[in-house]
Amino acid sequence: MLIAFNKPFNVLCQFTDRSGLQDGAQARRTLAGFGLPAGVYPAGRLDYDSEGLLLLTDDGRLAHRLSDPRHKQPKTYQVQVEGGPDDFQLQALRDGVVLKDGRTRPARVRRIDTPDLWPRDPPVRYRKTVPDAWLELTITEGRNRQVRRMTAAVGLPTLRLVRVAVGAIRLAGLAPGQWRIEAP
């Protein structure tokens, strides 16, 4: 079974919060609250503060094929960045960016109009004096917080990050918290 799930902002990509909360801190939201079928688990990750397409499966081989960087599965994101990207910044992303853990693979990137997305709760901070822009960015690896680190490395901090596709599977038609069964 393969499930496409629209992970809301500030939801963990696991079914329990194992952070060892102490001193009366509240547990973070997890996948457990969305009525997903028993026996499925995430095929890859999506950061707590990122939104969008998360694939879940009950098939370990499929999960490996979807998430292992050696399979170079393209992952596409719509990224709201602070600042106005110039051609040099976009080319740097296309060429691959040097991060602390090495150079990233080249990315596909282009400027896009503001996408038709659901409102985020809480909303992204807005500053009158600092412009923002939207990019569509496709990568073929999945390092920890990679897209955020790539955009920051070229001087474009990420404000909002929404994954819209993994390979041929698209987020289209799913509101936050909704899921559907896909053909593997």
N, C-alpha and C positions, 0 to 999 in steps of 0.2 A: 504494500500500500504506500502511496506517495501523496502527501498532503501539502498544498500551498496555503500558507497562513499569513495574514497581514498582521505582523507584530506591532502593537502600539508602542508609542514612546514610553520609556521607563517601565519596561517589562523585561524580566530576565528570560534568557533562552534556556530555561530548565524548569522542571516541575516543582522543585522545592528551593527555598532560599537557604543555602548552607553557609551563609556568611557569619554565623555564630553571633547573632545580634545580642547585645547586652545593654544593660542600663535602661531598659524600657523602650529601646528603639523599635520602630515599626518594621515588620517584615516587608520586603519589596514584593511587588506583584510578580507572579510567575505564570508559566503556561498552564498551570493547573486550573485556572479560573475560566477557561475558554471552551470547555466541553469537547476537547480533542479525544479521539478514540484511544482506548487503552493500548499499551504496547508500542506506541510510536515514540520516537525521540528525534531531536534536531539533527539534520544532516548539515553540519556547519554551524556557525554562530552569527549572531547579529548583536552588536553592542547594546547594552542596556539603554543608552541614550540615542540609539538609532531606531528607525522605523522601517516597515515594509516587509518584503517577501522573505519568509523563513520557510524552508522545506523541512518536513518531518517524514520519517519513514519507519517501518518495522523491519526493513531489509538491510542488514549490515553491509552487504556488498554494494548495494545501491548508495547507501550513505557514504561509503568510501569513495565511490566513483564521483559523487557530487561534490565532495568537500576536499579531497586530497589535491594539493596544488600541482602534483605531477600530471593530473588529468587536464589541467589548464581550462577548467570550466569557466566561461566568461560570466562575470557578475556585473550588472549594470545598476548604477546609482544616479539619482537626481540629487545634486548637492547645492545647497544654498551657501554661498561663501561671502565673507566680508571683503569688500573692495571690488574694484572693477578689473577683471582679468585682462592682461594684455597678451599680445601674441607670443612674447618671450616666456611668460608663465605657462601658457597653454602648451607651447612646444616642449618645455621642460617636463611637463607631465607626460606628454607623448613619448619622450625619449627615455623616461624612467628617472626617478628621483633617488638621490642618495640619502638613505636614512641610517640611523645608528646600527641597524642590523643588515646593512648592505643596500645595494641598488635594487630598486623595484624593477619588475618587467615593464616594458613600455605599455602605456595605457592609451585607449581611445578616449578622446575628450573633445567636446564641442560646447559652445555657449548655447543655451536654450532660453526660450521665453519662460516666464514664471509658469510652472506646471499647475494643472488643475488638481490640487491635492486637498485633502480634508484639513480642517484647522487642527493645529497641534495644541495640546493642553499639557503644560502651560505654553503660551505662544512664544515664538522666538523673539528675543529682545530687538527692539527697533531703535535705531539712532538716526536722527535727522541729518547729522553731519557726516555719516559714514555710509557710502553706497554699498549695496549688496548686488549679487548676481547669481544666476543659476547655471550650473554646468551639468551635462550628462557625461558620466565617467564610467568606462568599462575596464575592469582589471581581470587578470587571469590567475591571480594568487589570492591568498587570504590571510595576510599577516595581521597581527593584533592591531586594531584601530588604524589600518593601513590607509584608507582614503583620507581620514582626518590628518594623519601625519604627512601624507603627500601634499595635500593642499596647504597645510601650514608651512611646509618646507619651501614652497614657492611664494609665500607671503599672502596666502588667501585662507585665513582661518575658516573652518567649517562652522556654519550656524545651524544647519539642519541637513540630515542625511537620511535619504529614503531609498532602500533597495527596491528596484522595480522589475528586475529579471535575474534569473539564474539559468544560463543556457537558453533554451527555447521556452521555458516556463515564465510567464509574465504575471505580474500582480493584478493586472486589469480586472476591474469589476469587484474587487474585494475591499470592503470598508475595514477600518481597524478592528481587530478582534474576530473577523470572519475568516472562515477557511473553506476549502473545497478539496475533493479528491481529484488527483491528476492521473493521467496515464503515465506510467514510468518510461 
